[in-house]
Amino acid sequence: MITPENLVRHELIGLEVLVEKAANKSLEGLQGKVVDETRQTLTLKTEKGEKKVPKVVCVFVFRLPDGKKVRVAGELLVSRPEDRIKKKLKKW
């Protein structure tokens, strides 16, 4: 089960997300569903099509299936999805 505590080590595909802050101001406010993930990017399905968003320069707000919202600095997500579950992370 996905919780706020284990989000950064969990599968992100299928979650609703909002780009809260970004180095590129045109990405701020972008929201949609995560449809793909690479080491450096998330691909979001938005109303206007698919958009690739770099992880490292953004702050994301993910909506969990139970409705809770979790803010995550993108730099915590930078790694291949399959390697991220093995990462040792200090309490975030």
Backbone as ProteinMPNN parsed JSONL, in Angstrom:
{"seq_chain_A": "MITPENLVRHELIGLEVLVEKAANKSLEGLQGKVVDETRQTLTLKTEKGEKKVPKVVCVFVFRLPDGKKVRVAGELLVSRPEDRIKKKLKKW", "coords_chain_A": {"N_chain_A": [[0.831, -1.18, 0.0], [0.527, 2.2, -0.801], [1.877, 4.938, 0.893], [2.301, 8.195, 2.503], [4.831, 8.042, 3.681], [6.259, 6.076, 2.271], [6.275, 6.85, -0.355], [8.39, 7.875, -2.044], [9.807, 5.601, -2.6], [8.149, 4.096, -4.083], [6.05, 2.908, -6.799], [5.345, 5.295, -9.234], [3.843, 5.624, -11.503], [0.628, 6.129, -12.708], [-0.278, 7.723, -10.668], [-1.865, 10.817, -9.742], [-0.561, 14.054, -10.29], [0.81, 17.265, -9.461], [2.74, 19.928, -10.649], [4.315, 21.858, -8.539], [6.39, 23.744, -8.095], [8.94, 24.932, -10.285], [12.005, 25.199, -12.131], [11.705, 26.072, -14.7], [9.322, 28.224, -15.381], [7.068, 27.856, -16.962], [6.267, 25.284, -16.54], [5.148, 25.195, -14.051], [2.245, 24.566, -12.194], [1.32, 22.686, -13.92], [-0.577, 19.79, -14.363], [-1.514, 16.35, -14.077], [-1.703, 12.861, -14.945], [0.74, 10.481, -14.085], [2.313, 8.782, -16.598], [4.598, 7.636, -17.536], [8.003, 6.995, -16.588], [11.362, 7.951, -16.336], [14.889, 7.898, -15.589], [15.506, 10.618, -15.252], [13.152, 12.048, -15.799], [9.566, 12.662, -15.576], [6.697, 11.604, -17.287], [3.786, 13.178, -18.02], [0.311, 12.791, -18.469], [-1.703, 15.123, -19.681], [-4.439, 17.49, -20.06], [-3.833, 18.674, -22.438], [-2.287, 16.881, -23.814], [0.677, 14.76, -23.747], [3.339, 15.539, -21.543], [6.753, 15.99, -20.86], [8.524, 16.176, -17.869], [11.236, 17.437, -16.108], [12.749, 15.881, -13.314], [14.627, 16.823, -11.363], [14.606, 19.634, -11.056], [12.171, 20.371, -10.049], [9.324, 20.665, -7.818], [7.004, 18.449, -6.643], [3.521, 17.671, -6.154], [1.951, 14.941, -5.148], [-1.048, 13.072, -5.486], [-2.352, 10.656, -3.545], [-3.909, 7.36, -3.803], [-5.797, 7.237, -1.711], [-6.548, 9.82, -1.426], [-4.919, 11.589, -0.013], [-2.475, 14.221, -0.067], [0.871, 14.646, -1.077], [3.873, 16.365, -0.817], [6.82, 16.441, -2.688], [10.249, 16.859, -3.199], [11.725, 16.938, -6.322], [14.362, 16.125, -6.659], [14.73, 14.02, -4.908], [13.619, 11.95, -6.256], [15.197, 11.333, -8.39], [16.472, 8.85, -10.104], [16.678, 5.592, -11.562], [13.516, 4.036, -11.797], [13.4, 1.348, -10.878], [15.682, 1.199, -9.314], [15.275, 3.042, -7.342], [13.742, 1.992, -5.273], [15.559, 0.626, -3.775], [17.135, 2.504, -2.596], [18.683, 4.052, 0.182], [17.19, 6.254, 2.226], [17.265, 9.164, 4.191], [15.002, 10.186, 6.756], [12.41, 11.899, 5.281]], "CA_chain_A": [[0.0, 0.0, 0.0], [1.304, 3.427, -0.909], [1.64, 5.891, 1.975], [3.211, 9.348, 2.4], [6.17, 7.675, 4.131], [6.983, 5.232, 1.322], [6.024, 7.335, -1.72], [9.591, 8.018, -2.877], [10.284, 4.277, -2.965], [7.001, 3.386, -4.638], [5.733, 3.122, -8.213], [4.666, 6.579, -9.425], [2.961, 5.564, -12.67], [-0.778, 6.015, -12.354], [-0.649, 8.726, -9.669], [-2.119, 12.192, -10.15], [0.524, 14.906, -9.801], [0.83, 18.686, -9.779], [4.074, 20.538, -10.558], [4.109, 23.029, -7.684], [7.465, 24.69, -8.393], [9.859, 24.439, -11.312], [12.951, 26.186, -12.623], [11.033, 26.58, -15.897], [8.033, 28.701, -14.868], [5.959, 27.374, -17.789], [5.858, 23.971, -16.037], [4.43, 25.349, -12.788], [0.802, 24.425, -12.319], [0.999, 21.569, -14.806], [-1.057, 18.634, -13.61], [-1.973, 15.227, -14.875], [-1.428, 11.52, -14.434], [2.046, 9.961, -14.48], [2.155, 7.647, -17.514], [5.909, 7.023, -17.773], [9.059, 7.538, -15.745], [12.741, 7.584, -16.63], [15.793, 8.321, -14.514], [15.512, 12.071, -15.089], [11.892, 12.718, -16.127], [8.24, 12.071, -15.462], [5.827, 11.958, -18.406], [2.436, 13.394, -17.513], [-0.781, 12.898, -19.432], [-2.486, 16.295, -19.31], [-5.55, 17.787, -20.968], [-3.271, 19.113, -23.723], [-1.372, 15.873, -24.335], [1.727, 14.305, -22.845], [4.426, 16.483, -21.281], [7.882, 15.467, -20.082], [8.908, 17.12, -16.826], [12.463, 17.004, -15.432], [12.546, 15.682, -11.877], [15.577, 17.473, -10.468], [14.366, 21.074, -10.872], [10.757, 20.578, -9.733], [8.695, 20.171, -6.594], [5.757, 17.817, -7.061], [2.514, 17.297, -5.163], [1.288, 13.723, -5.606], [-2.28, 12.695, -4.804], [-2.38, 9.213, -3.336], [-5.231, 6.775, -4.062], [-6.731, 7.514, -0.615], [-6.869, 11.25, -1.453], [-3.902, 12.403, 0.656], [-1.527, 14.895, -0.944], [2.234, 14.568, -0.561], [4.825, 17.215, -1.531], [8.117, 15.771, -2.815], [11.273, 17.515, -4.017], [12.069, 16.063, -7.421], [15.72, 15.575, -6.539], [14.632, 12.741, -4.196], [13.106, 10.952, -7.186], [16.132, 11.134, -9.499], [17.121, 7.547, -10.264], [15.792, 4.704, -12.305], [12.451, 3.582, -10.896], [13.72, 0.063, -10.255], [16.75, 1.394, -8.331], [14.818, 3.945, -6.29], [13.222, 1.236, -4.136], [16.695, 0.131, -3.001], [17.846, 3.636, -2.002], [18.574, 4.368, 1.605], [16.864, 7.661, 2.351], [16.994, 9.63, 5.531], [13.588, 10.58, 6.908], [12.107, 13.111, 4.513]], "C_chain_A": [[0.88, 1.249, 0.0], [0.876, 4.401, 0.192], [2.548, 7.099, 1.778], [4.652, 8.99, 2.767], [6.949, 6.865, 3.098], [6.839, 5.69, -0.132], [7.279, 7.372, -2.583], [10.195, 6.675, -3.274], [9.192, 3.456, -3.643], [6.87, 3.678, -6.13], [4.922, 4.411, -8.354], [3.671, 6.549, -10.582], [1.535, 5.305, -12.197], [-1.233, 7.04, -11.328], [-0.928, 10.074, -10.32], [-1.037, 13.063, -9.529], [0.331, 16.337, -10.28], [2.27, 19.161, -9.665], [3.884, 21.851, -9.807], [5.127, 24.126, -7.976], [8.364, 24.067, -9.447], [10.803, 25.563, -11.708], [12.395, 26.842, -13.884], [9.61, 26.948, -15.485], [6.846, 28.215, -15.702], [5.468, 25.996, -17.341], [5.045, 24.075, -14.751], [2.927, 25.306, -13.029], [0.37, 23.292, -13.238], [0.52, 20.395, -13.958], [-1.581, 17.57, -14.549], [-1.636, 13.924, -14.198], [-0.066, 11.078, -14.951], [1.821, 8.726, -15.346], [3.475, 6.959, -17.837], [6.921, 7.712, -16.878], [10.402, 7.036, -16.242], [13.594, 8.056, -15.464], [15.637, 9.808, -14.221], [14.153, 12.75, -15.258], [10.659, 11.922, -15.704], [7.473, 12.504, -16.703], [4.411, 12.006, -17.859], [1.448, 13.438, -18.657], [-1.68, 14.018, -18.934], [-3.64, 16.465, -20.281], [-5.048, 18.138, -22.371], [-2.291, 18.111, -24.312], [-0.332, 15.482, -23.303], [2.851, 15.324, -22.758], [5.496, 15.785, -20.465], [8.34, 16.563, -19.124], [10.185, 16.611, -16.163], [12.238, 16.921, -13.923], [13.365, 16.651, -11.031], [15.254, 18.938, -10.166], [12.926, 21.388, -10.474], [10.417, 20.11, -8.319], [7.315, 19.691, -7.005], [4.822, 17.636, -5.875], [1.754, 16.119, -5.754], [0.003, 13.507, -4.814], [-2.325, 11.173, -4.748], [-3.782, 8.675, -3.598], [-6.258, 7.054, -2.959], [-7.08, 9.001, -0.505], [-5.853, 12.146, -0.769], [-2.98, 13.023, -0.382], [-0.164, 14.914, -0.276], [3.144, 15.414, -1.439], [6.191, 16.537, -1.505], [9.035, 16.613, -3.685], [11.721, 16.517, -5.075], [13.439, 15.437, -7.314], [15.724, 14.258, -5.747], [14.221, 11.604, -5.124], [14.074, 10.609, -8.304], [16.876, 9.812, -9.334], [16.168, 6.697, -11.084], [14.746, 4.168, -11.336], [12.789, 2.283, -10.172], [14.831, 0.166, -9.22], [16.297, 2.237, -7.149], [14.309, 3.175, -5.073], [14.331, 0.718, -3.239], [17.425, 1.242, -2.247], [17.632, 3.731, -0.506], [18.338, 5.876, 1.679], [16.7, 8.025, 3.803], [15.528, 10.066, 5.578], [13.363, 11.882, 6.174], [10.771, 13.527, 4.905]], "O_chain_A": [[1.867, 1.322, 0.732], [-0.311, 4.655, 0.397], [3.475, 7.042, 0.97], [5.592, 9.572, 2.224], [8.175, 6.953, 3.048], [7.25, 4.973, -1.044], [7.244, 6.946, -3.737], [11.013, 6.616, -4.192], [9.317, 2.237, -3.757], [7.509, 4.592, -6.652], [3.92, 4.59, -7.662], [2.752, 7.367, -10.629], [1.271, 4.4, -11.406], [-2.433, 7.222, -11.127], [-0.308, 10.432, -11.321], [-0.638, 12.846, -8.385], [-0.229, 16.589, -11.347], [2.953, 18.836, -8.694], [3.367, 22.826, -10.351], [4.769, 25.298, -8.092], [8.534, 22.849, -9.504], [10.447, 26.739, -11.631], [12.596, 28.036, -14.106], [8.783, 26.063, -15.265], [5.724, 28.168, -15.197], [4.372, 25.58, -17.718], [4.326, 23.14, -14.398], [2.413, 25.933, -13.956], [-0.816, 22.975, -13.321], [1.142, 20.052, -12.953], [-2.028, 17.853, -15.66], [-1.319, 13.893, -13.008], [0.248, 11.278, -16.125], [1.221, 7.747, -14.903], [3.488, 5.839, -18.348], [6.732, 8.855, -16.463], [10.567, 5.851, -16.534], [13.073, 8.556, -14.468], [15.638, 10.211, -13.058], [14.009, 13.918, -14.898], [10.702, 10.708, -15.506], [7.586, 13.654, -17.128], [3.899, 11.028, -17.314], [1.711, 14.049, -19.693], [-2.337, 13.89, -17.901], [-3.8, 15.677, -21.213], [-5.747, 17.928, -23.362], [-1.534, 18.454, -25.22], [-0.445, 15.832, -22.129], [3.264, 15.899, -23.765], [5.198, 15.079, -19.502], [8.52, 17.717, -19.514], [10.221, 15.471, -15.701], [11.606, 17.797, -13.334], [12.845, 17.235, -10.08], [15.611, 19.426, -9.094], [12.501, 22.541, -10.551], [11.112, 19.289, -7.721], [6.55, 20.423, -7.633], [5.266, 17.469, -4.739], [1.013, 16.265, -6.726], [-0.028, 13.736, -3.605], [-2.333, 10.497, -5.777], [-4.744, 9.442, -3.616], [-7.457, 7.103, -3.233], [-7.816, 9.402, 0.396], [-5.917, 13.365, -0.93], [-2.73, 12.44, -1.437], [-0.046, 15.163, 0.924], [3.194, 15.222, -2.653], [6.665, 16.111, -0.452], [8.653, 17.033, -4.777], [12.058, 15.377, -4.755], [13.662, 14.336, -7.819], [16.645, 13.457, -5.907], [14.446, 10.433, -4.817], [13.813, 9.696, -9.089], [17.792, 9.692, -8.52], [15.002, 7.046, -11.273], [15.058, 3.88, -10.181], [12.495, 2.137, -8.985], [14.925, -0.684, -8.335], [16.879, 2.151, -6.068], [14.432, 3.66, -3.948], [14.09, 0.401, -2.075], [18.237, 0.966, -1.364], [16.53, 3.515, -0.004], [19.175, 6.67, 1.251], [16.074, 7.292, 4.568], [14.904, 10.285, 4.54], [14.058, 12.866, 6.425], [10.266, 14.531, 4.404]]}, "name": "protein", "num_of_chains": 1, "seq": "MITPENLVRHELIGLEVLVEKAANKSLEGLQGKVVDETRQTLTLKTEKGEKKVPKVVCVFVFRLPDGKKVRVAGELLVSRPEDRIKKKLKKW"}
